[in-house]
Amino acid sequence: MASGGLLYPSFAPIGWWWLAPLSVAGFSLSVRAAYQARQVSGQRRPWAAAGWAGLWFGLAFSYPFFYWLTTVGTDAWIVLALVEALYFIPLGAAVASVDRLRGAAFWQALLWVAEEFFRDRWPLGGLSWGRLAFSQTDTPLTRIVALGGAPLLTFATALVGTVLAGYVLRFTAARKLRIERPDTGWATAFDWRPAAAWLGCALVLPLVGNLVPIQTVAGKPVELAAIQGDVPRTGLDAYGQASQVLDNHVSVTDQYAAEIAAGKAKQPVAVFWPEDSDDVDPFTDSIAYQQITAAAQTIKTQILVGAVVVVGNSNAQELGIVWDPTTGAGPTYAKRHLVPFGEYIPFRAQLTKYFSELALVPRDFIPGDKPGVLTVGGVKIAEVICFEVAYDDMVRSSVLGGGGVLVVQTNNATYGRSGQPEQQLAISQLRAVETGRPVMIAATSGISGYIDASGRIVDQTAQFTPAVVAAEVTPRTGQTLAIRLGAEPEWVMTGLGLLAWAWAAYRAGRRRRLTEAFTTASYPDPADAGDSAVTASPGTGGNDRERNPETVSSLPAPAAFQAIVSNARKAHT
């Protein structure tokens, strides 16, 4: 559990990133210890003990990490954290199982990628919050993400941890050897050559990542602005204040336009409003439509508006709408990756009987089916909305459309001052490096900001205060290697990790069957004694070393040994 507790503060808002590899190392050592303890005691299925150790790790990490969900409800937090913790059960079993393979540290790091592969996708579209990669948003490892995406960064982070665990085991073994043989030097006892090779393996990816320059091409700088209008109330009450939120964003935009007219600020070519900046459907509410048009005319440029629009009698869509000062509403992007229990309720009829908070989500949203590629004020952008920034495929598909700036529209008012807005800002920071593009974030209540293509946070706002993020931004074209490869590295790493686990399980099973077969052949049932000419060697018949074929030092005569092998083969088949 201590290792799981160490992983949480490696993420924002604390950001002690170096704890992530240490946590991975602790995880490897703890599941190994659990596996071996059950094995030494003679119990079957040692991997089950490792799985339990993985669960305790997951619980110690997930409950503090997802504590921000208590703003929705304590029951939601308890259930979600438990579900996320369950993924560490197979991870624990797998990591312990491959420990006996040659190059175990490599296979164990791959298994962390495999765990995230499934957790990011299942169930209900998965939840990619809490990936190892997201703890490394401004570290010596960060730039690896431009080469193979978040999965490769997870692998590199885990590899540092598994190599550290290997060093701990080497040191322990070397110390024991020197106690038994005091004349043995540390270099010999530690077996320094493979140890140095593993150190090189852990360092090669960070070195390559930091040597590769930004892979995209800079365009002409443009002035852009993100509006943070703020909300009157926090928490779930934010759903009941739609008109006021729209008024706030109109007001801040008007104030910004006044500063431009007075020469205190530069004229932007495009303005970005947050997700849910207009929760009043502008296509059915003429007043809302007029307010947004008037704001665009005042600021004298197009605005990307985050609006909720009604679809049918009981559904809705989350849209990013390009709003022109003259022609009004134009092209749109519909949010594709919806948040279960936030934007739609799976099994609504059944679950609302037990969780009253679900009634606060009165309608189900409908997902879009096209990437977020829009042109606002002449600037082609790649857009994602809120939680979509945490999903690799959402970001990649939008960037492949040619947008030079990644724009994140988000509404974190529900989770204000809970740590979740800082976590999302950190993820956006990593996406800047991965895509080789600047990122503009527009949030209703914060944190809004501007991040350049190197991942540096140039500007960010405080939470729950009206603000404007205005910056000279350089759009960039071209694609990083990570964007070109897409999910292929993740699939390969996941496949290799699972194959290693399968091979380790096969070897363990085969070893167990052979051990049982040799034991049976060496110590036949007394009822069969008359039929067998084979007798065990004199000695302490209950000695474990005599029962273990790997450590037997005294064997019967050759003819009798052939009989033992024959009996063993029969038992094995």
VEXDREN-2710 file (C-alpha; in Angstrom, 1 decimal):
% VEXDREN-2710
k/r/px/py/pz
1/MET/0.0/0.0/0.0
2/ALA/2.9/2.4/0.7
3/SER/4.0/2.1/-3.0
4/GLY/0.5/3.0/-4.1
5/GLY/0.4/5.9/-1.8
6/LEU/3.7/7.2/-3.3
7/LEU/2.2/7.3/-6.8
8/TYR/-0.6/9.8/-6.0
9/PRO/1.7/12.8/-5.2
10/SER/3.7/12.3/-8.4
11/PHE/0.7/13.8/-10.2
12/ALA/-0.6/17.4/-10.2
13/PRO/-1.3/19.4/-8.2
14/ILE/1.6/18.1/-6.0
15/GLY/3.8/17.1/-8.9
16/TRP/6.6/15.2/-7.2
17/TRP/7.2/13.4/-10.5
18/TRP/10.2/11.4/-9.3
19/LEU/8.0/9.4/-7.0
20/ALA/6.4/7.6/-10.0
21/PRO/9.4/5.4/-10.8
22/LEU/10.0/4.8/-7.1
23/SER/6.3/3.7/-6.8
24/VAL/6.7/1.3/-9.8
25/ALA/9.9/-0.1/-8.1
26/GLY/8.0/-0.6/-4.9
27/PHE/5.1/-2.3/-6.8
28/SER/7.5/-4.8/-8.5
29/LEU/9.2/-5.7/-5.2
30/SER/6.0/-6.1/-3.3
31/VAL/4.2/-8.3/-5.8
32/ARG/7.4/-10.4/-6.1
33/ALA/7.6/-10.8/-2.4
34/ALA/3.9/-11.8/-2.2
35/TYR/4.4/-14.3/-5.1
36/GLN/7.5/-15.9/-3.5
37/ALA/6.0/-16.1/0.0
38/ARG/3.1/-18.1/-1.3
39/GLN/5.4/-20.2/-3.4
40/VAL/7.8/-21.0/-0.5
41/SER/4.9/-22.0/1.7
42/GLY/4.0/-24.7/-0.8
43/GLN/0.6/-23.2/-1.7
44/ARG/-0.6/-23.3/-5.3
45/ARG/-1.4/-20.2/-7.5
46/PRO/1.3/-17.8/-6.1
47/TRP/0.1/-15.3/-8.8
48/ALA/-3.1/-14.9/-6.7
49/ALA/-1.1/-13.5/-3.8
50/ALA/0.6/-11.1/-6.2
51/GLY/-2.8/-10.0/-7.5
52/TRP/-3.9/-9.2/-3.9
53/ALA/-0.8/-7.1/-3.5
54/GLY/-1.6/-5.3/-6.7
55/LEU/-5.1/-4.6/-5.4
56/TRP/-3.8/-3.0/-2.2
57/PHE/-1.5/-0.9/-4.3
58/GLY/-4.4/0.2/-6.5
59/LEU/-6.6/1.1/-3.6
60/ALA/-3.9/3.2/-2.0
61/PHE/-3.4/5.1/-5.2
62/SER/-7.0/5.4/-6.6
63/TYR/-8.8/6.7/-3.5
64/PRO/-6.6/9.7/-2.9
65/PHE/-6.1/10.4/-6.6
66/PHE/-9.8/10.4/-7.5
67/TYR/-10.9/12.2/-4.3
68/TRP/-12.0/15.2/-6.5
69/LEU/-15.0/13.1/-7.5
70/THR/-16.5/13.6/-4.0
71/THR/-17.8/16.9/-5.4
72/VAL/-20.3/14.8/-7.3
73/GLY/-20.9/12.3/-4.5
74/THR/-19.1/10.2/-2.0
75/ASP/-20.7/7.0/-3.4
76/ALA/-19.5/7.9/-6.9
77/TRP/-16.0/8.3/-5.6
78/ILE/-16.0/5.0/-3.7
79/VAL/-17.3/3.1/-6.7
80/LEU/-15.0/4.7/-9.3
81/ALA/-11.9/4.4/-7.2
82/LEU/-12.6/0.7/-6.5
83/VAL/-13.2/0.0/-10.2
84/GLU/-9.9/1.7/-11.1
85/ALA/-8.1/-0.2/-8.4
86/LEU/-9.2/-3.6/-9.8
87/TYR/-7.0/-3.1/-12.8
88/PHE/-3.9/-3.5/-10.6
89/ILE/-4.9/-7.1/-9.7
90/PRO/-3.9/-8.6/-13.1
91/LEU/-1.0/-6.2/-13.3
92/GLY/0.3/-7.5/-10.0
93/ALA/-0.1/-11.1/-11.1
94/ALA/1.5/-10.5/-14.4
95/VAL/4.5/-8.5/-13.1
96/ALA/5.3/-11.2/-10.5
97/SER/4.9/-14.0/-13.1
98/VAL/7.4/-12.5/-15.6
99/ASP/9.9/-11.9/-12.8
100/ARG/11.7/-15.2/-13.6
101/LEU/12.1/-14.4/-17.3
102/ARG/15.3/-13.1/-18.7
103/GLY/15.1/-9.3/-19.0
104/ALA/12.2/-9.2/-16.5
105/ALA/12.5/-5.4/-16.1
106/PHE/11.7/-4.9/-19.8
107/TRP/8.6/-7.2/-19.7
108/GLN/7.3/-5.7/-16.5
109/ALA/7.5/-2.2/-18.0
110/LEU/5.5/-3.4/-21.0
111/LEU/2.8/-4.8/-18.7
112/TRP/2.2/-1.3/-17.3
113/VAL/1.4/-0.2/-20.8
114/ALA/-0.9/-3.2/-21.2
115/GLU/-2.7/-2.3/-18.0
116/GLU/-3.4/1.2/-19.2
117/PHE/-4.4/-0.1/-22.6
118/PHE/-7.4/-1.8/-21.1
119/ARG/-8.1/0.8/-18.4
120/ASP/-8.3/3.5/-21.0
121/ARG/-10.9/1.7/-23.1
122/TRP/-13.1/-0.4/-20.8
123/PRO/-15.7/-0.3/-19.4
124/LEU/-17.9/2.5/-21.0
125/GLY/-15.0/3.9/-23.0
126/GLY/-12.5/3.7/-20.1
127/LEU/-11.0/6.4/-18.0
128/SER/-7.4/7.4/-18.9
129/TRP/-7.0/9.7/-15.9
130/GLY/-4.0/8.5/-13.7
131/ARG/-1.8/7.1/-16.4
132/LEU/1.9/7.0/-15.5
133/ALA/2.7/9.3/-18.5
134/PHE/0.5/12.0/-17.0
135/SER/2.8/12.3/-14.0
136/GLN/5.7/13.2/-16.3
137/THR/4.5/16.5/-17.9
138/ASP/7.6/18.6/-17.1
139/THR/10.5/16.1/-16.4
140/PRO/13.6/14.7/-18.1
141/LEU/11.3/12.0/-19.5
142/THR/8.7/14.3/-21.0
143/ARG/10.0/14.7/-24.5
144/ILE/9.7/10.9/-25.1
145/VAL/6.0/11.5/-25.7
146/ALA/6.7/13.2/-29.1
147/LEU/8.3/9.9/-30.3
148/GLY/5.6/7.3/-29.3
149/GLY/2.9/9.1/-27.5
150/ALA/1.7/8.6/-23.9
151/PRO/2.1/4.8/-24.0
152/LEU/5.9/5.1/-24.8
153/LEU/6.2/7.6/-21.9
154/THR/4.5/5.3/-19.6
155/PHE/6.8/2.5/-20.7
156/ALA/9.9/4.7/-20.1
157/THR/8.7/5.8/-16.7
158/ALA/7.9/2.2/-15.7
159/LEU/11.2/0.9/-17.0
160/VAL/13.1/3.3/-14.7
161/GLY/11.1/1.9/-11.8
162/THR/11.6/-1.8/-12.8
163/VAL/15.3/-1.3/-13.3
164/LEU/15.5/0.4/-9.8
165/ALA/13.7/-2.7/-8.4
166/GLY/16.3/-4.9/-10.1
167/TYR/19.1/-2.9/-8.5
168/VAL/17.6/-3.4/-5.1
169/LEU/17.5/-7.1/-5.7
170/ARG/21.1/-7.1/-7.0
171/PHE/22.3/-5.2/-4.0
172/THR/20.5/-7.5/-1.6
173/ALA/22.0/-10.6/-3.3
174/ALA/25.5/-9.0/-3.4
175/ARG/25.4/-8.1/0.2
176/LYS/24.4/-11.7/1.1
177/LEU/27.2/-13.1/-1.1
178/ARG/29.8/-10.8/0.6
179/ILE/28.6/-12.0/4.0
180/GLU/29.0/-15.6/2.9
181/ARG/32.3/-14.9/1.0
182/PRO/34.0/-11.9/2.5
183/ASP/36.8/-12.0/0.0
184/THR/34.3/-11.3/-2.9
185/GLY/34.5/-7.7/-4.2
186/TRP/31.4/-5.5/-4.6
187/ALA/31.9/-5.2/-8.4
188/THR/31.9/-9.0/-8.7
189/ALA/29.1/-9.6/-6.2
190/PHE/26.9/-6.9/-7.9
191/ASP/27.7/-8.3/-11.4
192/TRP/28.3/-4.8/-12.7
193/ARG/28.2/-5.4/-16.4
194/PRO/24.5/-6.4/-16.8
195/ALA/23.7/-3.8/-14.1
196/ALA/25.4/-1.1/-16.3
197/ALA/23.5/-2.4/-19.4
198/TRP/20.2/-2.0/-17.6
199/LEU/21.1/1.5/-16.6
200/GLY/21.8/2.3/-20.3
201/CYS/18.4/0.8/-21.3
202/ALA/16.6/3.1/-18.7
203/LEU/18.5/6.2/-20.0
204/VAL/18.4/5.7/-23.7
205/LEU/14.8/6.8/-24.3
206/PRO/15.1/10.0/-22.3
207/LEU/18.4/10.9/-24.0
208/VAL/17.0/10.4/-27.5
209/GLY/13.8/12.2/-26.6
210/ASN/15.7/15.3/-25.4
211/LEU/18.1/15.3/-28.4
212/VAL/15.2/15.3/-30.9
213/PRO/14.1/18.9/-31.7
214/ILE/10.4/19.9/-32.1
215/GLN/9.3/18.1/-35.2
216/THR/6.7/20.5/-36.4
217/VAL/7.2/23.7/-38.5
218/ALA/6.4/27.1/-37.1
219/GLY/4.0/29.4/-39.0
220/LYS/3.1/33.0/-38.8
221/PRO/2.4/34.2/-35.2
222/VAL/-1.2/35.3/-34.5
223/GLU/-2.9/37.0/-31.5
224/LEU/-5.4/34.7/-29.8
225/ALA/-7.5/35.0/-26.7
226/ALA/-9.3/32.6/-24.3
227/ILE/-12.2/34.0/-22.2
228/GLN/-12.9/32.8/-18.7
229/GLY/-16.2/34.2/-17.6
230/ASP/-16.5/32.3/-14.3
231/VAL/-19.6/30.8/-12.7
232/PRO/-21.8/32.1/-9.9
233/ARG/-21.6/28.8/-7.9
234/THR/-19.4/25.7/-7.7
235/GLY/-20.1/22.0/-7.6
236/LEU/-23.1/20.4/-9.1
237/ASP/-25.1/23.7/-8.7
238/ALA/-23.2/24.9/-11.8
239/TYR/-25.8/23.0/-13.9
240/GLY/-28.6/25.3/-12.8
241/GLN/-27.1/28.7/-13.7
242/ALA/-26.9/28.6/-17.5
243/SER/-28.1/32.1/-18.3
244/GLN/-25.8/33.7/-15.7
245/VAL/-22.8/31.8/-17.1
246/LEU/-23.6/33.1/-20.6
247/ASP/-23.9/36.7/-19.3
248/ASN/-20.6/36.4/-17.5
249/HIS/-18.8/35.4/-20.7
250/VAL/-20.4/38.2/-22.7
251/SER/-19.5/40.6/-20.0
252/VAL/-15.8/39.6/-19.9
253/THR/-15.6/39.7/-23.7
254/ASP/-17.1/43.2/-23.8
255/GLN/-14.6/44.3/-21.2
256/TYR/-11.8/42.9/-23.2
257/ALA/-13.0/44.6/-26.3
258/ALA/-13.0/47.9/-24.4
259/GLU/-9.4/47.4/-23.5
260/ILE/-8.6/46.7/-27.1
261/ALA/-10.4/49.9/-28.2
262/ALA/-8.4/51.8/-25.5
263/GLY/-5.1/50.5/-26.9
264/LYS/-4.4/48.4/-23.7
265/ALA/-4.6/45.1/-25.5
266/LYS/-4.0/43.7/-29.0
267/GLN/-6.8/42.9/-31.4
268/PRO/-7.1/39.0/-31.5
269/VAL/-7.8/37.2/-34.7
270/ALA/-9.9/34.6/-32.9
271/VAL/-11.5/34.3/-29.4
272/PHE/-12.2/31.0/-27.6
273/TRP/-15.0/30.6/-25.1
274/PRO/-15.1/27.5/-22.8
275/GLU/-17.3/24.4/-22.9
276/ASP/-20.7/25.2/-21.4
277/SER/-20.1/29.0/-21.8
278/ASP/-23.6/28.9/-23.2
279/ASP/-25.9/26.2/-21.7
280/VAL/-29.0/28.0/-23.2
281/ASP/-29.5/26.5/-26.7
282/PRO/-28.9/29.5/-29.0
283/PHE/-30.8/27.8/-31.8
284/THR/-34.0/27.8/-29.8
285/ASP/-33.4/30.8/-27.6
286/SER/-33.3/34.0/-29.7
287/ILE/-32.0/36.1/-26.8
288/ALA/-29.0/33.9/-26.3
289/TYR/-28.4/33.9/-30.1
290/GLN/-28.4/37.7/-30.1
291/GLN/-26.2/38.0/-27.1
292/ILE/-23.5/35.9/-28.7
293/THR/-23.7/37.7/-32.0
294/ALA/-23.4/41.0/-30.2
295/ALA/-20.3/39.8/-28.3
296/ALA/-18.7/38.7/-31.6
297/GLN/-19.5/42.1/-33.1
298/THR/-18.0/43.9/-30.1
299/ILE/-14.8/42.0/-30.2
300/LYS/-14.7/42.3/-34.1
301/THR/-13.8/38.7/-34.8
302/GLN/-15.1/35.1/-34.7
303/ILE/-15.7/33.4/-31.4
304/LEU/-15.5/29.6/-30.8
305/VAL/-18.5/29.2/-28.5
306/GLY/-19.1/26.2/-26.2
307/ALA/-22.8/25.5/-26.3
308/VAL/-25.3/22.8/-25.3
309/VAL/-28.0/22.3/-27.9
310/VAL/-31.2/20.3/-27.6
311/VAL/-31.5/17.2/-29.8
312/GLY/-35.0/15.8/-30.0
313/ASN/-37.2/15.6/-26.9
314/SER/-34.8/14.3/-24.4
315/ASN/-31.2/14.5/-25.7
316/ALA/-28.5/17.1/-26.2
317/GLN/-25.1/17.7/-27.7
318/GLU/-22.0/19.5/-26.6
319/LEU/-20.9/21.7/-29.4
320/GLY/-18.1/24.0/-30.3
321/ILE/-19.7/26.6/-32.6
322/VAL/-17.8/29.1/-34.8
323/TRP/-19.7/32.3/-34.4
324/ASP/-19.2/35.0/-36.9
325/PRO/-20.0/38.7/-36.2
326/THR/-22.0/39.0/-39.4
327/THR/-23.4/35.6/-40.3
328/GLY/-23.9/34.2/-36.7
329/ALA/-23.6/30.5/-36.0
330/GLY/-21.4/28.5/-38.5
331/PRO/-19.4/25.2/-38.5
332/THR/-19.6/23.1/-35.4
333/TYR/-17.7/20.3/-33.6
334/ALA/-19.7/17.8/-31.5
335/LYS/-18.0/16.3/-28.5
336/ARG/-17.2/12.6/-29.3
337/HIS/-16.0/11.0/-26.0
338/LEU/-18.8/11.6/-23.5
339/VAL/-18.3/11.2/-19.8
340/PRO/-20.4/8.4/-18.4
341/PHE/-22.5/9.5/-15.4
342/GLY/-21.7/13.1/-16.3
343/GLU/-23.0/13.5/-19.8
344/TYR/-25.1/10.4/-20.1
345/ILE/-26.2/7.8/-17.6
346/PRO/-25.7/4.1/-18.5
347/PHE/-28.5/1.9/-17.3
348/ARG/-30.3/5.0/-16.2
349/ALA/-33.6/3.4/-15.2
350/GLN/-31.9/0.9/-12.9
351/LEU/-29.2/3.1/-11.3
352/THR/-31.2/6.2/-10.5
353/LYS/-33.2/4.0/-8.0
354/TYR/-30.0/3.7/-5.9
355/PHE/-28.0/6.9/-6.7
356/SER/-30.1/10.1/-6.3
357/GLU/-27.3/12.3/-7.6
358/LEU/-27.8/10.9/-11.1
359/ALA/-31.1/12.8/-11.4
360/LEU/-28.9/15.9/-11.6
361/VAL/-28.0/14.7/-15.2
362/PRO/-31.5/15.0/-16.6
363/ARG/-30.8/14.1/-20.2
364/ASP/-28.3/12.0/-22.2
365/PHE/-25.9/13.6/-24.6
366/ILE/-25.3/12.3/-28.0
367/PRO/-21.7/11.9/-29.2
368/GLY/-20.4/13.4/-32.4
369/ASP/-18.7/11.4/-35.1
370/LYS/-16.2/13.8/-36.7
371/PRO/-12.8/15.0/-35.5
372/GLY/-12.5/18.6/-34.2
373/VAL/-11.1/20.5/-37.1
374/LEU/-12.4/24.1/-37.4
375/THR/-11.2/27.4/-38.7
376/VAL/-11.8/30.4/-36.4
377/GLY/-10.8/33.8/-37.5
378/GLY/-8.7/32.4/-40.3
379/VAL/-6.8/30.1/-37.9
380/LYS/-7.2/26.4/-38.5
381/ILE/-7.4/24.7/-35.1
382/ALA/-7.6/21.1/-33.7
383/GLU/-10.3/21.0/-31.0
384/VAL/-11.1/18.7/-28.1
385/ILE/-13.6/19.3/-25.4
386/CYS/-12.8/18.7/-21.7
387/PHE/-12.0/15.1/-20.8
388/GLU/-11.3/14.3/-24.5
389/VAL/-7.8/15.8/-24.0
390/ALA/-6.9/12.7/-21.9
391/TYR/-7.7/10.3/-24.7
392/ASP/-5.0/9.7/-27.3
393/ASP/-7.3/9.0/-30.3
394/MET/-9.4/12.1/-29.7
395/VAL/-6.3/14.4/-29.8
396/ARG/-4.6/12.6/-32.6
397/SER/-7.6/12.5/-35.0
398/SER/-8.2/16.3/-34.5
399/VAL/-4.5/17.1/-35.1
400/LEU/-4.3/15.0/-38.2
401/GLY/-6.9/17.4/-39.7
402/GLY/-4.1/20.0/-40.0
403/GLY/-5.0/22.3/-37.1
404/GLY/-2.0/24.5/-36.1
405/VAL/-3.2/25.2/-32.6
406/LEU/-4.7/22.7/-30.2
407/VAL/-7.7/24.3/-28.5
408/VAL/-9.2/22.7/-25.3
409/GLN/-12.7/23.9/-24.3
410/THR/-13.5/22.8/-20.8
411/ASN/-15.8/23.3/-17.9
412/ASN/-14.2/22.3/-14.6
413/ALA/-16.6/24.3/-12.3
414/THR/-17.9/21.1/-10.8
415/TYR/-14.4/20.1/-9.7
416/GLY/-13.1/23.5/-8.7
417/ARG/-10.3/23.6/-6.2
418/SER/-10.3/19.8/-6.0
419/GLY/-7.0/19.1/-7.8
420/GLN/-8.8/17.9/-11.0
421/PRO/-8.3/21.2/-12.9
422/GLU/-4.5/21.1/-12.2
423/GLN/-4.5/17.5/-13.5
424/GLN/-6.2/18.5/-16.7
425/LEU/-3.8/21.4/-17.2
426/ALA/-0.9/18.9/-16.8
427/ILE/-2.4/16.6/-19.4
428/SER/-2.8/19.5/-21.8
429/GLN/0.9/20.4/-21.2
430/LEU/1.9/16.9/-22.3
431/ARG/-0.3/17.1/-25.4
432/ALA/1.6/20.2/-26.5
433/VAL/4.8/18.2/-26.5
434/GLU/3.2/15.2/-28.1
435/THR/1.6/17.1/-31.0
436/GLY/4.3/19.7/-31.4
437/ARG/1.6/22.4/-31.2
438/PRO/0.7/25.3/-28.9
439/VAL/-2.3/24.7/-26.7
440/MET/-5.0/27.3/-25.8
441/ILE/-7.3/26.3/-22.9
442/ALA/-10.6/28.1/-22.3
443/ALA/-12.2/27.1/-19.0
444/THR/-15.4/28.5/-17.5
445/SER/-13.9/28.9/-14.0
446/GLY/-10.3/27.9/-14.6
447/ILE/-7.7/26.8/-15.2
448/SER/-7.5/28.6/-18.6
449/GLY/-4.0/29.0/-20.1
450/TYR/-1.6/29.1/-23.0
451/ILE/1.1/26.4/-23.4
452/ASP/3.7/26.7/-26.1
453/ALA/4.8/23.8/-28.4
454/SER/7.7/22.9/-26.0
455/GLY/5.2/22.2/-23.2
456/ARG/6.0/25.4/-21.3
457/ILE/3.1/27.0/-19.5
458/VAL/3.3/30.6/-20.7
459/ASP/0.2/31.9/-19.0
460/GLN/-2.5/30.5/-16.7
461/THR/-5.4/31.9/-14.7
462/ALA/-6.5/31.5/-11.1
463/GLN/-9.7/29.6/-10.5
464/PHE/-13.1/31.2/-10.0
465/THR/-12.2/34.6/-11.3
466/PRO/-13.1/36.3/-14.5
467/ALA/-10.0/36.5/-16.7
468/VAL/-8.6/36.7/-20.3
469/VAL/-5.6/34.7/-21.6
470/ALA/-4.3/36.7/-24.5
471/ALA/-1.1/35.7/-26.3
472/GLU/0.8/35.8/-29.5
473/VAL/0.7/32.2/-30.6
474/THR/2.6/30.5/-33.3
475/PRO/0.6/27.8/-35.2
476/ARG/2.6/24.9/-36.4
477/THR/2.3/22.4/-39.3
478/GLY/3.5/18.9/-39.8
479/GLN/3.3/15.9/-37.5
480/THR/5.4/14.5/-34.8
481/LEU/6.5/10.8/-35.0
482/ALA/4.0/10.1/-32.2
483/ILE/1.1/11.5/-34.2
484/ARG/2.2/9.7/-37.4
485/LEU/2.4/6.3/-35.6
486/GLY/-0.8/6.7/-33.6
487/ALA/-1.7/3.7/-31.5
488/GLU/0.6/1.2/-33.2
489/PRO/3.4/1.4/-30.5
490/GLU/0.8/0.9/-27.8
491/TRP/-0.6/-2.2/-29.5
492/VAL/2.9/-3.6/-30.1
493/MET/4.0/-3.0/-26.5
494/THR/0.7/-4.4/-25.1
495/GLY/1.0/-7.5/-27.3
496/LEU/4.6/-8.1/-26.2
497/GLY/3.7/-7.7/-22.6
498/LEU/0.8/-10.1/-22.7
499/LEU/2.9/-12.7/-24.7
500/ALA/5.6/-12.5/-22.0
501/TRP/3.0/-13.1/-19.3
502/ALA/1.6/-16.1/-21.2
503/TRP/5.0/-17.5/-21.7
504/ALA/5.9/-17.1/-18.1
505/ALA/2.6/-18.7/-17.0
506/TYR/3.3/-21.6/-19.4
507/ARG/6.8/-22.1/-18.0
508/ALA/5.6/-21.9/-14.4
509/GLY/2.9/-24.5/-15.1
510/ARG/5.3/-26.8/-16.9
511/ARG/7.8/-26.5/-14.0
512/ARG/5.2/-27.3/-11.5
513/ARG/4.0/-30.4/-13.4
514/LEU/7.5/-31.7/-13.8
515/THR/8.2/-31.1/-10.1
516/GLU/5.1/-33.0/-9.2
517/ALA/6.0/-35.8/-11.6
518/PHE/9.5/-36.3/-10.3
519/THR/8.3/-36.2/-6.7
520/THR/5.7/-38.8/-7.5
521/ALA/8.3/-41.0/-9.3
522/SER/10.9/-40.6/-6.5
523/TYR/8.4/-41.3/-3.7
524/PRO/6.0/-43.9/-5.1
525/ASP/2.8/-44.8/-3.3
526/PRO/3.4/-47.6/-0.8
527/ALA/0.7/-49.7/-2.5
528/ASP/2.9/-49.8/-5.6
529/ALA/6.1/-50.7/-3.8
530/GLY/5.9/-54.3/-4.8
531/ASP/5.6/-53.4/-8.4
532/SER/8.6/-51.1/-8.5
533/ALA/12.2/-51.9/-8.1
534/VAL/13.0/-48.3/-7.4
535/THR/13.6/-47.2/-3.8
536/ALA/14.5/-43.8/-2.5
537/SER/18.0/-43.1/-1.3
538/PRO/18.5/-43.5/2.4
539/GLY/18.3/-40.2/4.3
540/THR/15.7/-37.8/5.6
541/GLY/12.8/-38.6/3.4
542/GLY/11.0/-35.4/4.4
543/ASN/13.8/-33.1/3.5
544/ASP/12.6/-30.5/1.0
545/ARG/15.9/-30.4/-0.9
546/GLU/15.5/-34.1/-1.7
547/ARG/11.9/-33.5/-3.0
548/ASN/13.0/-30.7/-5.3
549/PRO/14.4/-32.1/-8.6
550/GLU/16.3/-28.8/-9.1
551/THR/18.3/-29.3/-5.8
552/VAL/18.6/-33.1/-5.5
553/SER/22.2/-34.0/-4.8
554/SER/21.9/-37.8/-4.3
555/LEU/20.2/-40.0/-6.9
556/PRO/19.7/-43.8/-7.2
557/ALA/21.8/-46.0/-9.4
558/PRO/21.5/-45.4/-13.2
559/ALA/19.1/-48.3/-13.9
560/ALA/16.8/-47.2/-11.1
561/PHE/17.1/-43.6/-12.3
562/GLN/15.8/-44.6/-15.8
563/ALA/12.8/-46.2/-14.1
564/ILE/12.2/-42.9/-12.2
565/VAL/12.3/-40.9/-15.5
566/SER/9.9/-43.4/-17.1
567/ASN/7.5/-43.0/-14.2
568/ALA/7.8/-39.2/-14.3
569/ARG/7.0/-39.1/-18.0
570/LYS/3.9/-41.2/-17.4
571/ALA/2.8/-38.9/-14.6
572/HIS/3.5/-35.8/-16.7
573/THR/1.4/-37.1/-19.7
END
